[in-house]
Amino acid sequence: MSKKLFMLLVVLMSLSLVGIIFVQARYISDSVKNEEKQFTFNVKKALSFVSNDIEERELKTYFKKFQRLVDQKKDADTIAITQLLFNQQNESTDETLIYRSGILEQNYKLSSSIFDIGLDSINIKRIIGQSETKVFSNKNIIENNVNVRPVYSSEKYGRFSEAEKQSFEEAFKVLTSRTPIYKRVKNEDIEQLLTRKLHEDNIDIDYEFAIYSNDLATKVQSEGFELQDDKTFSVPIFQNENSQNNFRLLVNFPERNQFIMSSIIGMTLLSFIFTSIIIIAYTSALYQLVKQRKISEIKNDFINNMTHEFKTPIATINLALDAIKNPKIIDDKDKVKRYLNMIKEENKRMHAHVENVLRISKLEKNELNISKDRVKLHDLIEDAVTHIELIVEDRQGFVKLHLDADKSSILASETHFTNVIVNMLDNAVKYSPDAPKIDVYTENVGNSILLKIKDQGSGMSKAAQKRVFEKFYREHTGNIHNVKGHGLGLAYVKRIVDDHQGHISVESEKGKGSTFIVKLPLIS
C-alpha cells in the first residue's frame, strides 16, 4: 500500500468516525431538547388544569349557595326584559288564541356573609322565562262580559340557569377580587390537584409551588419554594371581570434536569456503548493498518537483506567452481582443497540463514519440538564459542570467558540453547566495527544463573533496545543498514529463552557496546 493511499484511507476513516460521533451527539442533544419541550408542555397543561379547576370549584360552591338563598326569597323587583304577544282567531271553532312569552329579570338584595368579603349586602339577579297560553270563546268577548273566562288556560315558568350563572360569575369576580387569596384557596387543594395531574403524565418528582400577586409572594406557597425566573413555570389564576388577573400560579422542580436526563439515560447509554465500540473498532483497525504497513516495510527490508546475504555466498561459490574448472588449478590439490573449503563454508552460511528462517516459522506455528535435558550452561557456552572463534581470530579479536558461577546445571535443549548463545555471540561480532572484543560472564543469583555477553561494538539507541527482540526488526543508520542481516536471530533467541522459563534483556549505549543478559532457573 502506497503512503498516499494509506494516508487517504486514514483520513476517510477518521472523518467517518468524527461524523458518527457528531450525529450521535446531535441526536442526544435533540432528544434532550424534545424531552424538555414535552416536560414544559405537560407542566403547563397541569398548571392550567389546576387553575381552571380551582376557579370552577370556587364558583360552583358559591353559585349553589346563591341558588338556595334566591329560591327562599319572595320579595323581588321584577323587570320584563323581552315580551312577545301572539293573537290568532280561528273561524272554524269561533275561538281566539292568545300566546304571551317573555324573559323576566328578578333582582335580589342578599347578605354578603356567604361570600366573606366584608360587605353588608350584594345585589344579585335571577333570570326567568315565562310563557302563557289562553283560548277565549268569541261569543263571550262580543257580549263584553267583564269577567271573561278563557276556555283553556296554560302558564309556564322556567329559570335560565346558564344566564344566571354568567350573571353571577361577573358579579362574583368583582366581589372576590377584593378577597385575600389565602381565603379562596388552600395549599392542600393545589398540592392534591397538581400531584394527580402531573402523575397522569408520568411526572413523579418533587416540586414546590406558590401563588404570587403582582410578582409579590402571598401566603399560599409550599415551604421550600424559591422564585427562579429561568426554572419556574407559571399560569394565571382567578381572572377578574375584565379577563385580567393579578395572581399567578407558579411551580418549579428542583430535580428537573435529573428527571429529563433519566428519561433518555437508556438511549444515551446505548448510544455511548455503540459509539465506544465503533471507536475501539476504528482504533483497532487503524492500529492494524499501521502495523501491517510497518510489517510490509520490514518484510521488504528483510527480503532485500536476505538477497544480499545469499548473493555473496552464491557469487563466492560460483567463483570457486570457475576456478576449479581452470586446467591450471585443477591439478593443484592445495588450491582445489582451499576452494572446496570455501564452497563448504559458504554453503554453511546459506544453510544457517535458511535454518534461522525455518526455526522462526516453526516457533510461530508452535511446531518446534523442544526436548529438555539436564545440561551444564558452562559446557554450552564453551561449545558455542568454538563456532565463532575462527572468525574472531581472523579479525584479530578475542572472546574471554569469566565463568564464575558455582552452579550451572539447567533444564534445557542442548541444540537450541547452543544456538541461542551462538546467535548472541555472532551478533556481538557483526556489530563490532573494529576487532571484536567479547566478554562472557556467569554468576549465581539466588536460585538462578545469569549469563552476560558483553561487546565493545557500536551499541544501540534506547528506541532500538525496546524493539531489538521483535521479529524482522533491525536498527537503521541513515538510509542503509551498516550490517546486513534479516532481523530474525534475536527474535529466535527470545522465543527459546522464554520457552526455558528464562528472561532476556539488553543494556546498551550508542558507541560503547551492548550487554545481553539471560537469566535462567537452576536445577539441583
C-alpha positions as CSV (number, residue, x, y, z in Angstrom):
1,M,0.0,0.0,0.0
2,S,1.4,3.4,-1.0
3,K,1.9,6.1,1.5
4,K,-0.6,8.4,-0.2
5,L,-3.3,5.7,-0.3
6,F,-2.6,4.8,3.3
7,M,-3.0,8.5,4.4
8,L,-6.2,8.8,2.3
9,L,-7.7,5.7,4.0
10,V,-6.8,7.0,7.4
11,V,-8.3,10.4,6.7
12,L,-11.6,8.9,5.3
13,M,-11.8,6.6,8.4
14,S,-11.2,9.5,10.7
15,L,-13.8,11.6,9.0
16,S,-16.3,8.8,9.2
17,L,-15.7,8.3,12.9
18,V,-16.0,12.1,13.6
19,G,-19.2,12.1,11.6
20,I,-20.7,9.2,13.5
21,I,-19.8,10.8,16.9
22,F,-21.2,14.2,15.7
23,V,-24.5,12.5,14.6
24,Q,-24.8,10.7,17.9
25,A,-24.1,13.8,19.9
26,R,-26.6,15.8,17.8
27,Y,-29.2,13.0,18.3
28,I,-28.8,13.0,22.0
29,S,-28.9,16.8,22.1
30,D,-32.2,16.9,20.1
31,S,-33.6,14.2,22.4
32,V,-32.9,16.3,25.4
33,K,-34.5,19.3,23.8
34,N,-37.6,17.3,22.9
35,E,-37.8,15.9,26.4
36,E,-37.6,19.4,27.8
37,K,-40.3,20.7,25.4
38,Q,-42.6,17.7,26.4
39,F,-41.9,18.3,30.1
40,T,-42.7,22.0,29.7
41,F,-45.9,21.2,27.8
42,N,-47.1,18.7,30.4
43,V,-46.3,21.0,33.3
44,K,-48.1,23.9,31.7
45,K,-51.1,21.7,31.0
46,A,-51.2,20.5,34.6
47,L,-51.0,24.1,35.9
48,S,-53.8,25.2,33.6
49,F,-56.0,22.3,34.7
50,V,-55.3,23.2,38.4
51,S,-56.0,26.9,37.8
52,N,-59.3,26.2,36.0
53,D,-60.4,23.6,38.4
54,I,-59.8,25.8,41.4
55,E,-61.8,28.6,39.8
56,E,-64.7,26.4,38.8
57,R,-64.8,24.8,42.2
58,E,-65.0,28.2,43.9
59,L,-67.7,29.4,41.5
60,K,-69.8,26.2,41.8
61,T,-69.6,26.3,45.6
62,Y,-70.9,29.9,45.9
63,F,-73.4,29.6,43.0
64,K,-75.2,26.7,44.8
65,K,-75.4,28.8,47.9
66,F,-76.8,31.7,45.8
67,Q,-79.4,29.5,44.2
68,R,-80.6,28.2,47.6
69,L,-81.0,31.7,49.0
70,V,-82.7,33.0,45.9
71,D,-85.2,30.2,46.0
72,Q,-86.1,31.1,49.5
73,K,-86.6,34.9,48.8
74,K,-90.1,36.1,47.8
75,D,-89.6,39.8,47.6
76,A,-88.0,40.7,44.3
77,D,-88.1,43.5,41.9
78,T,-89.2,42.0,38.6
79,I,-88.4,43.7,35.3
80,A,-89.6,42.4,31.9
81,I,-86.6,42.2,29.6
82,T,-88.4,41.0,26.5
83,Q,-92.2,40.3,25.7
84,L,-93.8,38.5,22.8
85,L,-97.6,38.6,22.2
86,F,-99.4,36.5,19.6
87,N,-103.2,36.7,18.9
88,Q,-105.0,34.4,16.4
89,Q,-108.7,33.9,15.7
90,N,-110.0,30.6,14.4
91,E,-113.2,31.0,12.4
92,S,-113.9,27.2,12.2
93,T,-114.0,26.9,16.0
94,D,-115.2,30.5,16.7
95,E,-112.3,30.9,19.2
96,T,-109.4,33.3,19.8
97,L,-105.9,32.1,20.9
98,I,-103.7,34.5,22.8
99,Y,-100.0,33.5,23.4
100,R,-97.6,35.6,25.5
101,S,-93.9,34.9,26.0
102,G,-91.2,36.9,27.8
103,I,-88.0,36.9,29.9
104,L,-88.2,38.4,33.3
105,E,-85.3,39.7,35.5
106,Q,-85.7,39.4,39.3
107,N,-83.4,41.5,41.4
108,Y,-82.5,40.4,45.0
109,K,-80.5,42.0,47.7
110,L,-78.7,39.3,49.7
111,S,-76.5,39.3,52.7
112,S,-72.8,39.1,51.7
113,S,-71.9,36.8,54.6
114,I,-71.9,33.8,52.3
115,F,-69.0,35.3,50.3
116,D,-67.0,36.5,53.3
117,I,-65.9,39.8,51.6
118,G,-66.7,42.3,54.4
119,L,-69.8,44.0,52.8
120,D,-73.3,44.3,54.2
121,S,-75.2,43.1,51.1
122,I,-74.9,42.4,47.4
123,N,-77.4,42.7,44.6
124,I,-78.0,39.5,42.5
125,K,-80.2,38.8,39.5
126,R,-82.3,35.8,38.7
127,I,-83.4,35.3,35.1
128,I,-86.8,33.6,34.5
129,G,-88.5,32.6,31.3
130,Q,-92.4,32.9,31.3
131,S,-95.0,31.7,28.7
132,E,-98.8,31.9,28.9
133,T,-101.5,30.4,26.5
134,K,-105.2,31.3,26.7
135,V,-108.2,30.4,24.5
136,F,-111.4,32.5,24.6
137,S,-114.8,32.0,23.0
138,N,-115.6,34.8,20.6
139,K,-119.2,34.8,21.9
140,N,-118.1,35.8,25.4
141,I,-115.8,38.5,24.1
142,I,-118.6,40.0,21.8
143,E,-121.0,40.2,24.8
144,N,-118.4,42.3,26.6
145,N,-118.5,40.1,29.6
146,V,-116.3,41.7,32.2
147,N,-115.2,38.5,33.8
148,V,-114.4,36.7,30.6
149,R,-113.0,33.3,31.5
150,P,-110.9,31.5,29.0
151,V,-112.0,28.2,27.6
152,Y,-108.4,26.9,28.0
153,S,-105.5,28.4,30.0
154,S,-101.9,27.3,30.5
155,E,-99.0,29.1,32.2
156,K,-95.3,28.0,32.4
157,Y,-92.2,29.4,34.2
158,G,-88.6,28.3,33.8
159,R,-85.2,29.5,35.0
160,F,-82.3,30.3,32.7
161,S,-79.5,28.6,34.8
162,E,-76.7,29.4,32.4
163,A,-77.7,33.0,32.1
164,E,-78.0,33.3,35.9
165,K,-74.6,31.6,36.3
166,Q,-73.0,34.0,33.8
167,S,-74.5,37.0,35.5
168,F,-73.5,35.6,38.9
169,E,-69.9,34.9,37.7
170,E,-69.4,38.5,36.5
171,A,-70.6,39.9,39.8
172,F,-68.7,37.3,41.8
173,K,-65.4,38.2,40.1
174,V,-65.8,41.8,41.0
175,L,-66.5,40.9,44.7
176,T,-63.8,38.2,45.1
177,S,-61.1,40.4,43.6
178,R,-61.0,42.1,46.9
179,T,-60.9,38.9,48.9
180,P,-57.5,37.8,50.3
181,I,-56.1,34.9,48.2
182,Y,-55.4,32.6,51.2
183,K,-59.2,32.7,51.9
184,R,-60.0,31.5,48.4
185,V,-57.7,28.5,48.0
186,K,-55.7,26.2,50.3
187,N,-52.3,24.7,49.9
188,E,-53.7,21.2,50.2
189,D,-56.1,21.7,47.3
190,I,-53.4,22.9,45.0
191,E,-51.0,20.1,46.0
192,Q,-53.6,17.4,45.6
193,L,-54.8,18.6,42.2
194,L,-51.3,19.3,40.9
195,T,-49.9,15.9,42.1
196,R,-52.7,14.0,40.5
197,K,-52.4,15.8,37.1
198,L,-48.6,15.5,37.0
199,H,-48.7,11.8,37.7
200,E,-51.1,11.3,34.8
201,D,-48.2,12.4,32.6
202,N,-45.6,10.3,34.5
203,I,-44.0,13.3,36.2
204,D,-43.4,11.9,39.7
205,I,-40.6,14.2,41.0
206,D,-40.7,16.7,43.9
207,Y,-41.9,20.2,43.2
208,E,-42.5,23.5,45.0
209,F,-45.5,25.8,44.3
210,A,-46.8,29.3,45.2
211,I,-49.3,31.9,44.2
212,Y,-47.8,35.4,43.5
213,S,-49.7,38.7,43.3
214,N,-48.1,41.3,41.0
215,D,-44.8,39.5,41.4
216,L,-45.1,39.5,45.2
217,A,-45.4,36.4,47.3
218,T,-48.6,35.5,49.1
219,K,-49.4,33.2,52.0
220,V,-50.3,30.4,49.5
221,Q,-47.0,28.6,48.8
222,S,-45.1,25.5,49.8
223,E,-42.3,25.7,52.4
224,G,-39.4,25.2,50.0
225,F,-40.5,27.4,47.1
226,E,-37.9,29.8,45.7
227,L,-38.6,32.0,42.7
228,Q,-36.2,31.3,39.8
229,D,-37.3,33.0,36.6
230,D,-35.5,30.6,34.3
231,K,-36.7,27.4,36.1
232,T,-40.2,28.4,37.2
233,F,-43.4,27.7,35.3
234,S,-46.5,29.9,35.7
235,V,-50.1,30.3,34.6
236,P,-52.7,33.0,35.5
237,I,-55.3,32.1,38.2
238,F,-58.5,33.8,39.4
239,Q,-59.1,36.1,36.4
240,N,-61.3,39.2,37.1
241,E,-64.3,40.6,35.3
242,N,-62.1,42.0,32.5
243,S,-60.4,38.7,31.9
244,Q,-57.3,40.1,33.6
245,N,-55.6,39.0,36.8
246,N,-53.1,39.9,39.3
247,F,-52.4,36.3,40.5
248,R,-50.2,33.7,39.0
249,L,-49.8,30.0,40.0
250,L,-46.1,29.2,40.0
251,V,-44.3,25.8,40.2
252,N,-40.6,24.8,40.0
253,F,-38.9,21.4,40.0
254,P,-35.5,21.1,41.9
255,E,-34.7,17.8,40.2
256,R,-35.9,18.8,36.8
257,N,-32.6,18.2,35.0
258,Q,-32.1,14.8,36.6
259,F,-35.6,13.8,35.6
260,I,-35.2,14.8,32.0
261,M,-31.8,13.0,31.7
262,S,-33.2,9.9,33.3
263,S,-35.9,9.7,30.6
264,I,-33.2,9.3,27.9
265,I,-30.5,7.6,30.0
266,G,-31.2,4.2,28.4
267,M,-30.9,5.6,24.9
268,T,-27.8,7.7,25.8
269,L,-26.1,4.7,27.4
270,L,-26.8,2.5,24.3
271,S,-25.5,5.3,22.1
272,F,-22.4,5.7,24.2
273,I,-21.8,1.9,24.2
274,F,-22.2,1.6,20.4
275,T,-20.1,4.7,19.8
276,S,-17.4,3.3,22.1
277,I,-17.5,0.0,20.2
278,I,-17.1,2.0,16.9
279,I,-14.2,4.0,18.4
280,I,-12.5,0.8,19.6
281,A,-13.0,-0.9,16.3
282,Y,-11.7,2.2,14.5
283,T,-8.6,2.3,16.8
284,S,-8.0,-1.4,16.3
285,A,-8.4,-1.1,12.5
286,L,-6.1,1.9,12.4
287,Y,-3.6,0.1,14.6
288,Q,-3.7,-3.0,12.4
289,L,-3.3,-0.8,9.3
290,V,-0.2,0.9,10.8
291,K,1.1,-2.4,12.0
292,Q,0.6,-4.1,8.6
293,R,2.3,-1.2,6.9
294,K,5.3,-1.5,9.2
295,I,5.4,-5.2,8.7
296,S,5.2,-4.7,5.0
297,E,8.2,-2.3,5.2
298,I,10.1,-4.7,7.5
299,K,9.4,-7.7,5.2
300,N,10.6,-5.7,2.2
301,D,13.7,-4.8,4.1
302,F,14.1,-8.4,5.1
303,I,13.9,-9.6,1.5
304,N,16.5,-7.1,0.4
305,N,18.8,-8.1,3.2
306,M,18.3,-11.8,2.6
307,T,19.1,-11.2,-1.1
308,H,22.4,-9.6,-0.1
309,E,23.1,-12.4,2.4
310,F,22.6,-15.1,-0.3
311,K,24.2,-13.1,-3.1
312,T,27.7,-13.0,-1.6
313,P,28.0,-16.8,-0.9
314,I,26.4,-17.7,-4.2
315,A,28.9,-15.4,-6.0
316,T,31.8,-16.9,-4.0
317,I,30.7,-20.5,-4.8
318,N,30.4,-19.6,-8.5
319,L,33.9,-18.1,-8.5
320,A,35.3,-21.1,-6.6
321,L,33.7,-23.5,-9.1
322,D,35.0,-21.5,-12.1
323,A,38.5,-21.5,-10.5
324,I,38.4,-25.3,-10.0
325,K,37.4,-25.8,-13.7
326,N,40.6,-23.9,-14.7
327,P,43.1,-26.5,-16.1
328,K,46.0,-24.8,-14.3
329,I,44.3,-25.1,-10.9
330,I,42.5,-28.4,-11.1
331,D,45.8,-30.2,-10.8
332,D,46.9,-28.1,-7.8
333,K,45.5,-30.1,-4.9
334,D,46.1,-27.5,-2.3
335,K,44.2,-24.8,-4.3
336,V,41.4,-27.2,-5.1
337,K,41.1,-28.1,-1.4
338,R,41.1,-24.5,-0.5
339,Y,38.3,-23.7,-2.9
340,L,36.3,-26.7,-1.8
341,N,36.5,-25.5,1.8
342,M,35.3,-22.1,0.7
343,I,32.3,-23.6,-1.1
344,K,31.6,-25.7,2.1
345,E,31.8,-22.7,4.4
346,E,29.6,-20.5,2.1
347,N,27.1,-23.4,1.9
348,K,27.1,-23.5,5.7
349,R,26.3,-19.8,5.8
350,M,23.4,-20.1,3.4
351,H,22.2,-23.2,5.4
352,A,22.4,-21.2,8.6
353,H,20.3,-18.4,7.1
354,V,17.6,-20.9,6.0
355,E,17.6,-22.6,9.4
356,N,17.0,-19.4,11.2
357,V,14.0,-18.6,9.0
358,L,12.7,-22.2,9.4
359,R,13.1,-22.0,13.2
360,I,11.2,-18.8,13.5
361,S,8.4,-20.2,11.2
362,K,8.1,-23.3,13.3
363,L,8.1,-21.3,16.6
364,E,5.3,-19.1,15.3
365,K,3.2,-22.2,14.5
366,N,4.2,-23.9,17.8
367,E,5.6,-26.8,15.7
368,L,9.1,-26.7,17.1
369,N,9.5,-29.7,19.5
370,I,12.0,-28.8,22.2
371,S,13.0,-31.7,24.4
372,K,14.9,-30.6,27.5
373,D,17.6,-32.4,29.5
374,R,19.9,-31.6,32.4
375,V,22.8,-29.8,31.0
376,K,25.6,-27.5,32.3
377,L,25.4,-24.0,30.9
378,H,29.2,-23.6,31.0
379,D,29.5,-26.6,28.6
380,L,27.1,-25.0,26.2
381,I,29.0,-21.7,26.4
382,E,32.3,-23.3,25.6
383,D,30.8,-25.3,22.7
384,A,29.2,-22.1,21.3
385,V,32.5,-20.2,21.4
386,T,34.1,-22.8,19.1
387,H,31.6,-21.9,16.4
388,I,32.8,-18.3,16.1
389,E,36.4,-18.3,17.4
390,L,38.0,-18.7,13.9
391,I,36.0,-15.6,12.7
392,V,37.0,-13.6,15.8
393,E,40.7,-14.6,15.4
394,D,40.6,-13.7,11.7
395,R,39.5,-10.2,12.7
396,Q,42.2,-10.0,15.4
397,G,39.7,-10.0,18.2
398,F,39.1,-12.2,21.3
399,V,36.4,-13.9,23.4
400,K,37.2,-14.1,27.1
401,L,35.2,-16.4,29.4
402,H,34.5,-15.4,33.1
403,L,32.5,-18.4,34.2
404,D,32.3,-17.5,37.9
405,A,29.0,-19.3,38.7
406,D,29.5,-22.2,41.1
407,K,26.3,-23.9,39.9
408,S,25.4,-24.0,36.2
409,S,23.0,-27.0,35.8
410,I,19.8,-26.1,33.9
411,L,17.0,-27.9,32.2
412,A,17.5,-27.1,28.5
413,S,17.6,-28.3,25.0
414,E,21.3,-28.6,24.2
415,T,20.9,-27.9,20.5
416,H,18.6,-24.9,20.8
417,F,20.3,-23.2,23.7
418,T,23.7,-23.6,22.0
419,N,22.1,-21.8,19.0
420,V,20.9,-19.1,21.4
421,I,24.4,-18.4,22.6
422,V,25.9,-18.6,19.1
423,N,23.3,-16.1,17.9
424,M,24.3,-13.6,20.7
425,L,28.0,-14.1,20.1
426,D,27.5,-13.7,16.3
427,N,25.5,-10.6,16.9
428,A,28.4,-9.2,19.0
429,V,30.9,-10.0,16.2
430,K,28.7,-8.4,13.5
431,Y,28.1,-5.2,15.4
432,S,31.8,-4.6,16.3
433,P,33.2,-2.3,13.6
434,D,36.8,-2.9,14.8
435,A,38.3,-6.1,16.1
436,P,35.6,-8.0,18.2
437,K,36.2,-7.8,21.9
438,I,33.8,-10.0,23.7
439,D,33.5,-11.0,27.4
440,V,31.2,-13.8,28.6
441,Y,30.2,-13.8,32.3
442,T,28.2,-16.2,34.5
443,E,27.2,-15.8,38.1
444,N,24.7,-17.2,40.6
445,V,21.9,-15.0,41.9
446,G,19.6,-16.9,44.3
447,N,18.2,-19.9,42.5
448,S,19.1,-18.6,39.1
449,I,22.2,-18.2,36.9
450,L,23.0,-15.1,34.9
451,L,24.7,-15.2,31.5
452,K,26.1,-11.9,30.3
453,I,27.6,-11.4,26.8
454,K,29.3,-8.0,26.6
455,D,30.8,-6.5,23.5
456,Q,32.6,-3.2,22.7
457,G,30.8,-2.6,19.4
458,S,28.6,0.1,18.0
459,G,25.8,-0.2,20.6
460,M,22.2,0.8,20.0
461,S,19.7,3.6,20.8
462,K,17.1,3.5,23.6
463,A,14.4,3.0,21.0
464,A,16.2,0.1,19.4
465,Q,16.7,-1.6,22.8
466,K,12.9,-1.7,23.2
467,R,12.4,-3.5,19.9
468,V,15.5,-5.4,19.3
469,F,13.8,-8.8,20.1
470,E,11.0,-8.2,17.6
471,K,10.8,-10.3,14.5
472,F,12.3,-8.6,11.4
473,Y,13.3,-5.5,13.4
474,R,16.7,-4.1,12.6
475,E,18.1,-0.6,13.6
476,H,18.7,1.7,10.7
477,T,21.6,4.1,10.3
478,G,20.6,6.7,7.7
479,N,19.1,5.1,4.7
480,I,21.0,1.8,4.8
481,H,22.0,-0.9,7.3
482,N,25.6,-0.9,8.3
483,V,25.4,-4.6,8.9
484,K,23.5,-7.0,6.6
485,G,21.1,-9.4,8.3
486,H,17.4,-10.5,8.4
487,G,16.3,-9.5,11.9
488,L,15.4,-13.0,13.0
489,G,18.3,-14.1,15.2
490,L,17.3,-12.2,18.4
491,A,13.6,-13.0,17.9
492,Y,14.6,-16.6,17.9
493,V,16.8,-16.1,20.9
494,K,14.0,-14.5,23.0
495,R,11.5,-17.2,22.0
496,I,13.8,-20.0,23.1
497,V,14.7,-18.2,26.4
498,D,11.0,-17.7,27.1
499,D,10.4,-21.4,26.4
500,H,13.0,-22.2,29.0
501,Q,11.2,-20.1,31.7
502,G,14.0,-17.6,31.4
503,H,14.3,-13.8,30.8
504,I,16.5,-11.9,28.4
505,S,17.3,-8.2,28.4
506,V,19.8,-5.8,26.9
507,E,21.8,-2.9,28.2
508,S,23.4,-0.6,25.6
509,E,24.8,2.8,24.9
510,K,25.4,4.2,21.4
511,G,29.1,3.8,20.5
512,K,30.0,2.0,23.7
513,G,28.8,-1.5,23.0
514,S,26.0,-3.8,24.3
515,T,25.5,-6.3,27.1
516,F,22.9,-9.1,26.6
517,I,21.7,-10.6,29.9
518,V,20.0,-14.0,30.2
519,K,18.5,-15.2,33.5
520,L,17.7,-19.0,33.8
521,P,16.4,-21.1,36.7
522,L,18.9,-23.6,38.2
523,I,18.0,-27.2,38.9
524,S,19.5,-29.2,41.8
